[in-house]
Amino acid sequence: MQLSDEQKQDYCNHPGLCPYCGEFVTLGEFVDVFGIKAKQEISCASCKKRWYDVYVLGDIEEID
């Protein structure tokens, strides 16, 4: 099943809910960083689908 752009946006607005089955049973692996982007493999314990969450650097916070 190919996700539509609308389904992807819904998932970005509600992370943690599986974009395939809607269950709140997602599990994340390690985050791999590649310059200003990073990705994390995510899987659903309910329907067993897997995908990558993709992150882009948008800000930094100072550490005191």
Residue pairs with C-beta under 8 A, 6 or more apart in sequence:
1 20
3 11
3 19
3 20
7 19
8 19
10 19
11 17
11 19
15 26
15 53
16 24
16 26
17 23
17 24
17 26
18 24
18 25
18 26
18 44
18 46
18 47
18 49
19 51
20 44
20 47
20 49
21 44
21 46
21 47
21 49
23 44
23 45
23 46
23 47
25 44
25 45
25 46
26 42
26 43
26 44
26 45
27 42
27 43
27 44
27 45
28 40
28 41
28 42
28 53
29 40
29 41
29 42
29 43
30 40
31 38
31 39
31 40
31 55
32 38
32 39
32 40
36 56
36 57
37 54
37 55
37 56
37 57
38 54
38 55
39 52
39 53
39 54
39 55
40 52
40 53
40 55
41 50
41 51
41 52
42 50
42 51
42 52
42 53
43 49
43 50
43 51
44 50
